[in-house]
Amino acid sequence: MVRSCRYCGAPNRAQTTVCSSCGRFDPMTPAESDEFDSDADGLDRSESFDLMSSSSPASLTGRVILAVVLMIGFYVLALVVVAALVFLLYAMFVYGHLINPRITVFVVIAAAMVLWSITPAEITSLHRAQS
């Protein structure tokens, strides 16, 4: 049996719940789902899995902790990149006994851009609005 999408009418030969033509979710009715082998992959689809549907305090606390850890990780990663760039210059001078002006300019500009990018922006528009 070939089903067709109820939105665009395209035939669904793959027998999936997402239309390959329009990409919309097209769930099967209970009568249709009995015709297909829904347990072929062994997964239980009786409950929907939605991360954003849980609004318990423990879930909110976990999300806040995750957000703070990811923010700190972002800043640490940026500082590690700057340290690696500066160490590249140091290693070239100390171990290689050479100073390449092109690499030096590139590294200094790259390190300055990363440091500039992680510094908080000044809120000058708020100060102007209050004046």
C-alpha positions in Angstrom: 0.0 0.0 0.0 1.4 3.4 -1.0 0.3 6.3 1.1 0.2 9.9 -0.1 1.0 12.9 1.9 -2.1 14.7 3.1 -0.5 18.1 2.6 1.1 17.9 -0.8 -0.3 14.7 -2.2 3.1 13.2 -3.1 3.2 9.4 -2.9 5.1 8.1 0.2 6.8 4.9 -1.0 9.3 4.8 1.9 6.4 4.5 4.3 7.8 7.1 6.7 6.0 9.7 8.7 7.8 12.6 7.1 7.0 13.5 3.6 10.1 13.4 1.3 8.6 16.1 -1.0 7.4 18.8 1.4 9.2 17.7 4.6 6.0 17.9 6.8 5.2 15.5 9.6 2.4 13.2 8.4 1.5 10.8 11.2 -0.2 7.6 10.4 -3.7 6.9 11.7 -4.0 3.9 14.1 -5.6 1.9 11.3 -2.6 2.6 9.0 0.0 2.0 11.7 -1.4 -1.6 12.2 -0.7 -2.3 8.5 3.0 -1.5 8.9 5.5 -3.1 11.1 6.1 -0.3 13.6 8.4 -2.4 15.9 10.8 -3.3 13.2 13.6 -1.3 14.8 12.7 -2.3 18.4 12.1 1.3 19.6 9.2 2.2 21.9 7.4 5.2 20.4 4.6 5.3 22.9 6.0 8.4 24.6 7.2 11.5 22.8 10.6 12.7 23.8 10.7 16.5 24.1 13.5 18.1 26.1 11.7 21.5 26.3 8.5 20.1 27.6 9.8 19.4 31.1 9.4 22.4 33.4 10.3 21.0 36.7 12.6 23.0 39.0 15.3 20.3 38.7 15.2 20.6 34.9 15.4 24.3 35.1 18.3 24.2 37.5 20.1 21.7 35.2 19.6 24.0 32.2 21.0 27.0 34.2 24.0 25.0 35.3 24.6 23.8 31.7 24.3 27.3 30.4 26.9 28.6 32.9 29.3 25.8 32.2 29.0 26.3 28.5 29.6 30.0 28.9 32.7 29.5 31.1 33.9 26.9 28.6 33.6 29.3 25.7 35.8 31.9 27.5 38.3 29.3 28.6 38.5 28.0 25.0 39.1 31.5 23.7 41.9 32.1 26.2 43.5 28.8 25.3 43.5 29.8 21.7 45.1 33.2 22.6 47.7 31.4 24.7 48.5 29.0 21.9 49.0 31.8 19.5 51.3 33.7 21.9 53.2 30.5 22.6 53.7 30.0 18.8 55.6 33.3 18.7 57.5 32.5 21.8 58.5 29.1 20.5 59.6 30.5 17.1 61.9 33.0 18.8 63.3 30.8 21.6 63.6 27.4 19.9 63.8 28.4 16.2 65.8 31.6 16.7 63.8 33.4 14.0 61.3 36.1 13.8 59.0 36.0 10.7 57.3 39.4 10.3 54.3 37.9 8.5 53.6 35.3 11.1 54.2 37.7 13.9 51.7 40.2 12.5 49.2 37.5 11.8 49.5 36.0 15.3 49.3 39.4 17.0 46.2 40.4 15.0 44.5 37.0 15.5 45.1 37.1 19.3 43.9 40.7 19.5 40.7 39.7 17.5 40.0 36.8 19.8 40.5 38.9 22.9 38.4 41.7 21.5 35.6 39.3 20.6 35.3 37.9 24.2 35.3 41.3 25.9 31.7 42.5 26.8 30.4 45.3 24.6 29.9 48.6 26.2 26.3 49.6 26.7 26.7 53.1 25.3 23.2 53.1 23.7 21.7 52.7 27.2 23.7 55.6 28.5 22.7 57.8 25.6 19.1 56.9 26.1 19.1 57.8 29.7 20.8 61.2 29.1 
